[in-house]
Structure formats: C-alpha cells, structure tokens
Amino acid sequence: MTERYGSVMPRFLMGWLLGLGGNAIGLILASVLLGNDFQINGAVGFLISLVVFAILSGLFTWIVLKFLVRNAGSIVALTGLISTFLALLVTSLFTDGLDINGWGWVWGTLIVWVLGMFIWLIPGPWREHKKVGS
C-alpha cells in the first residue's frame, strides 16, 4: 500500500504555501519588533505585499543562487539573505503594504530571513523525495 502525499496538492505548492506562511509570520514579527522602522499598512496592503514578496523572494533566490554558484561558490549561504533583502526592497518600492526605514532594512531582513529558514526546517511530505512503490 502506498501513500500519495501529492494527490490533493502538488509538493511544490505545499512548500510554497508553507513559505508564504513563514514569510507572513516573519513580516508581522518584524513589524511588531521594529515599530516605525518596519510598518505594515493595512490588511489588504499586507496581503498584496506578502504575495509579491513571496514571488520575488523565490525568483531572487533562483537568480542569486545561479550568479553565486557560477562566480563565488563559497558564499552560497548568503543567497537567502541577499534574496530576502532584494525582495523586501522591491516589495516596499512597488506596493503600499510595507514601509521600511533606517535600521528596519537591516533588522527586518534578518528577522524575515531567520524565520523563513526556521519555517523551512519543518519536516513534512513536501520535503520527502523518496520513491514510492516497488
């Protein structure tokens, strides 16, 4: 008898939704901890910013990883941090849901990145790459 984790939702979508939840928690936590330096502006603005941030974060991670692997393989660990900063920058510039100022850029990036890394450590079917069957 085999289990079919992907029968309801593809693994990549489950992983992306987990990441979206982690990003939401990270953005909210940064807002609570940093006050005026990292502000969320309304529920609708936050939701739009969250989706834009999540998409950009994934895109920038892919782009930065490609660049770093080709040019400086030893600093690949910085991929997530650089991608988080770039995604926050573009999201802040092009949406009304986030206002980041001063030290909010540094601390906000670190908070969102660390929480995102923590969320990705949660085990689940979206992480398993075993062959099912035979």
C-alpha positions in Angstrom: 0.0 0.0 0.0 1.4 3.4 -1.0 0.8 6.8 0.4 0.1 9.6 -2.1 1.0 12.9 -0.5 0.7 14.8 -3.7 -2.8 13.6 -4.5 -4.5 16.7 -3.2 -1.9 19.3 -3.7 1.5 19.2 -5.5 4.5 19.2 -3.2 5.9 22.4 -4.7 2.6 24.2 -3.9 2.6 22.8 -0.4 6.1 24.1 0.1 5.3 27.5 -1.4 2.3 27.8 0.9 4.5 26.9 3.9 7.0 29.5 2.8 4.2 32.0 2.4 3.1 31.4 5.9 6.6 31.7 7.2 7.0 35.0 5.3 3.8 36.3 6.8 4.9 35.5 10.3 8.3 37.0 9.6 6.9 40.2 8.2 4.4 40.5 11.1 7.1 39.8 13.7 9.5 42.3 12.1 6.7 44.9 12.2 5.9 44.2 15.9 9.6 44.2 17.0 10.8 47.2 14.9 7.9 49.6 15.1 8.2 52.7 12.9 11.2 51.3 11.1 9.2 48.4 9.6 5.5 49.1 9.2 2.6 47.1 7.7 -0.1 49.3 6.2 -3.5 47.6 6.4 -4.7 44.1 5.8 -5.2 44.3 2.0 -1.8 46.1 1.5 -0.2 43.4 3.7 -1.7 40.6 1.7 -0.6 42.1 -1.6 2.9 42.8 -0.3 3.1 39.2 1.1 2.3 37.6 -2.2 4.6 40.0 -4.1 7.4 39.4 -1.5 7.0 35.6 -1.7 7.1 35.5 -5.5 10.1 37.9 -5.6 11.9 36.0 -2.9 11.7 32.8 -4.8 12.7 34.5 -8.1 15.6 36.3 -6.5 16.8 33.2 -4.7 17.0 31.4 -8.0 18.8 34.4 -9.7 21.2 35.0 -6.9 21.9 31.3 -6.5 22.7 31.0 -10.2 25.0 34.0 -10.0 26.8 32.9 -6.8 27.3 29.3 -7.8 28.9 30.4 -11.1 31.0 33.2 -9.6 31.6 32.5 -5.9 30.5 29.1 -4.8 31.8 29.6 -1.2 29.3 32.3 -0.3 26.2 30.4 -1.4 25.0 30.6 2.2 24.2 34.3 1.7 21.7 33.5 -1.1 18.7 33.6 1.2 19.8 36.8 3.0 20.5 38.7 -0.3 17.3 37.4 -1.8 15.3 38.5 1.3 16.7 42.0 1.1 16.1 42.4 -2.6 12.5 41.1 -2.3 11.8 43.5 0.6 13.3 46.4 -1.3 11.2 45.8 -4.5 8.1 45.0 -2.5 8.5 48.2 -0.4 9.0 50.3 -3.6 6.1 48.9 -5.6 3.4 48.1 -3.0 1.7 50.1 -0.3 1.7 47.4 2.2 5.2 47.8 3.7 7.1 50.9 4.8 10.7 50.2 5.8 13.1 52.9 7.1 16.5 53.1 8.7 17.6 50.1 10.7 14.4 48.3 9.6 16.2 47.4 6.4 18.9 45.5 8.3 16.9 44.1 11.2 13.8 43.4 9.1 15.8 41.5 6.6 17.5 39.4 9.3 14.2 38.7 11.1 12.3 37.7 7.9 15.3 35.6 6.7 15.9 33.8 10.0 12.2 33.0 10.4 12.0 31.8 6.8 14.9 29.5 7.4 13.3 28.2 10.6 10.0 27.5 8.8 11.8 25.6 6.1 13.2 23.2 8.7 9.7 21.9 9.5 9.5 18.3 8.2 6.7 17.1 6.0 5.7 15.5 2.8 6.9 18.5 0.7 10.4 17.6 1.8 10.4 13.9 1.1 12.0 12.8 -2.1 11.7 9.0 -1.7 10.5 6.8 -4.4 7.1 5.4 -3.5 6.2 1.9 -4.5 8.1 -1.2 -5.5 
